[in-house]
Amino acid sequence: MVNWRKPLIFFGLKLFRNSITKNFEKIHNMENRREKIENFHKKNLKKLLKHCHENVPYYTKKLEDVGVIKNSKVNIENFGNIPILKKEDIQSNFNSLKSKDLATRNTYKNSTGGSTGKPLTFIQDGKYDAWNYANKLYHAEIAGKEVGEPEIKLWGSERDILGERRSVKKRIRNFLYNRTLLNSFKMSEKDMREYVEKWNSVKPGHVWAYVDSAYELGKFIEKEDLNIYSPDSIITTAGTLNEKIREFIEEIFGTVVLNQYGAREVGDMAVECPEQDGLHIFEHTHHLEVINGKNRQVKGETGNIIATNLHNYSMPLLRYKIEDIGIITQNKCSCSKKFKTLDKIEGRIVNHFKTKEGDIIHGEYFTHLFYFRPWVRKFKVIQEDFEKIRIEIENWEKPSEGELKDITKKIKTVLGEDCEVEFNLKETLEPSDSGKFLFTKSKVR
């Protein structure tokens, strides 16, 4: 069957968002040439640092103090001296991190609860978005997917759970991209059986899925001994993909699993190709570092992932600590791509919650409940039993009764009206014994 959607989609992008298609072409022009990648990366990192010095109050003096800016010139070799930016730094310095030319940019606010339970609001812009969109198109292509072919997203949507309709724009986009959405925030056995039927009906070429959601659906398919159509690939994100989970998903669905690594604060950073020799780092949009406990860069060793997006000028996050760990490898992928590779990403821990009826509620649902609530510094949501939820919050200020009622209502929507929701406001929340901060924990087995 002729894929009429692809030319229509690219025609629309060229007409209304031409920067996306231009960025897509730029990626192709450098993907197989290491020197081009390095030159483009260095040029854009320098431009960003100059912009930060001239337009972002938070960085002006800092960049001078560490020798990145000297006599109005950028000294990129001193980049590693810039202090690490943490979530609490953004929360405490929100206004001084905004660019002075914000009004001239196509800006919007974004927010994340984060895999670490620290809600965060930040600003992004049209230039950042155009590059992030181009990266998504590029990853789909190297995964073997042609735009407009049938696809499924096993993804979280609190709007569906709360009975809210998607905008007309999003519905048109999903139709054009031939995209079927399956909500993974709440999956009962009835839901999963319907998802399998829809999956087999759509016959997707490719599937995008939360790691944990694909794993849970796979366990249901195995338990019920169901047949499932094998797509060309399943691209997983929003969780840690270890080898045991990868092998299980590949066996159940009969296809290759490709990992994608990103964060809402900085966008998609690295992706796997079908060779599975590590995740190709998007060096045209990101400067990634892995540092040890002494804040020194290491290669071939495990360390904290530090990210800088090169194209978000509205609120630049220089040397931002993602709070995941990984390895920048010395290995070269057996494909023709010349990007550096990232490996063994760890640190994202999400517990599923369960209802008495056996419904599975994805932990990310609770993350979304804390978006755009500036009074929350950190949180934990703990399921004590089927009918009790305890929420611990390290708060900046006292929340209103209305905010607490809104969170309670949305929890009862998925866990039932009989569920008791208890709030505990605390001065400090501590991570687990492993040092990782579990923002959701279920004691129900």
PEKAGI-V151201 format. One record per residue. N is the residue number from 1. RES is the residue in one small letter. NEAR is the number of other ideal C-beta (glycine too) atoms within 10 Angstrom. Layout:
n->{N N}
res->{RES RES}
near->{NEAR NEAR}
This chain:
n->{1 2 3 4 5 6 7 8 9 10 11 12 13 14 15 16 17 18 19 20 21 22 23 24 25 26 27 28 29 30 31 32 33 34 35 36 37 38 39 40 41 42 43 44 45 46 47 48 49 50 51 52 53 54 55 56 57 58 59 60 61 62 63 64 65 66 67 68 69 70 71 72 73 74 75 76 77 78 79 80 81 82 83 84 85 86 87 88 89 90 91 92 93 94 95 96 97 98 99 100 101 102 103 104 105 106 107 108 109 110 111 112 113 114 115 116 117 118 119 120 121 122 123 124 125 126 127 128 129 130 131 132 133 134 135 136 137 138 139 140 141 142 143 144 145 146 147 148 149 150 151 152 153 154 155 156 157 158 159 160 161 162 163 164 165 166 167 168 169 170 171 172 173 174 175 176 177 178 179 180 181 182 183 184 185 186 187 188 189 190 191 192 193 194 195 196 197 198 199 200 201 202 203 204 205 206 207 208 209 210 211 212 213 214 215 216 217 218 219 220 221 222 223 224 225 226 227 228 229 230 231 232 233 234 235 236 237 238 239 240 241 242 243 244 245 246 247 248 249 250 251 252 253 254 255 256 257 258 259 260 261 262 263 264 265 266 267 268 269 270 271 272 273 274 275 276 277 278 279 280 281 282 283 284 285 286 287 288 289 290 291 292 293 294 295 296 297 298 299 300 301 302 303 304 305 306 307 308 309 310 311 312 313 314 315 316 317 318 319 320 321 322 323 324 325 326 327 328 329 330 331 332 333 334 335 336 337 338 339 340 341 342 343 344 345 346 347 348 349 350 351 352 353 354 355 356 357 358 359 360 361 362 363 364 365 366 367 368 369 370 371 372 373 374 375 376 377 378 379 380 381 382 383 384 385 386 387 388 389 390 391 392 393 394 395 396 397 398 399 400 401 402 403 404 405 406 407 408 409 410 411 412 413 414 415 416 417 418 419 420 421 422 423 424 425 426 427 428 429 430 431 432 433 434 435 436 437 438 439 440 441 442 443 444 445}
res->{m v n w r k p l i f f g l k l f r n s i t k n f e k i h n m e n r r e k i e n f h k k n l k k l l k h c h e n v p y y t k k l e d v g v i k n s k v n i e n f g n i p i l k k e d i q s n f n s l k s k d l a t r n t y k n s t g g s t g k p l t f i q d g k y d a w n y a n k l y h a e i a g k e v g e p e i k l w g s e r d i l g e r r s v k k r i r n f l y n r t l l n s f k m s e k d m r e y v e k w n s v k p g h v w a y v d s a y e l g k f i e k e d l n i y s p d s i i t t a g t l n e k i r e f i e e i f g t v v l n q y g a r e v g d m a v e c p e q d g l h i f e h t h h l e v i n g k n r q v k g e t g n i i a t n l h n y s m p l l r y k i e d i g i i t q n k c s c s k k f k t l d k i e g r i v n h f k t k e g d i i h g e y f t h l f y f r p w v r k f k v i q e d f e k i r i e i e n w e k p s e g e l k d i t k k i k t v l g e d c e v e f n l k e t l e p s d s g k f l f t k s k v r}
near->{4 6 14 9 17 16 12 13 18 16 11 13 20 13 9 8 16 11 16 20 19 13 23 21 10 15 21 12 12 20 18 13 12 14 9 15 21 14 12 19 21 13 11 17 19 17 14 21 24 16 15 24 18 15 17 24 15 21 23 15 11 18 25 12 12 15 13 25 22 11 5 8 9 19 16 12 9 15 20 15 15 20 12 14 22 14 21 12 16 19 17 11 13 16 7 11 22 19 24 10 13 15 7 11 18 12 19 12 11 18 18 19 25 22 25 21 25 23 24 22 16 22 19 25 19 15 17 26 19 21 26 21 19 26 24 17 18 20 22 21 14 18 21 15 22 12 19 19 19 19 22 24 21 22 19 21 18 20 15 15 17 11 7 10 9 14 10 8 8 13 11 11 14 15 10 15 18 19 18 18 17 23 20 27 22 21 23 14 14 11 17 23 14 13 22 19 11 14 22 13 11 18 11 25 19 21 26 26 25 23 23 23 26 26 20 18 26 20 15 18 19 13 10 11 6 15 8 17 16 15 23 15 23 26 23 27 18 26 23 18 24 12 8 9 18 20 11 16 23 16 11 20 22 11 18 20 22 25 21 21 25 21 20 15 22 23 23 21 25 28 25 27 21 13 15 15 17 22 25 24 22 28 23 23 25 22 21 20 20 21 18 12 8 7 15 10 13 16 12 11 11 13 20 19 25 21 25 22 25 25 23 26 23 23 25 25 18 25 19 22 17 24 20 18 16 21 21 21 18 9 12 14 19 10 16 9 19 18 25 24 20 23 18 14 21 15 18 22 18 20 20 20 25 16 18 12 10 10 19 22 24 27 26 23 24 28 24 19 20 25 17 11 19 14 15 26 21 24 27 22 27 19 25 14 12 16 14 16 23 16 21 17 24 17 17 13 9 8 17 10 7 8 14 15 11 14 23 18 13 18 22 15 16 19 23 14 8 10 18 14 18 12 15 11 14 14 7 7 17 11 14 11 6 9 8 16 20 18 26 24 17 17 12 14 4}
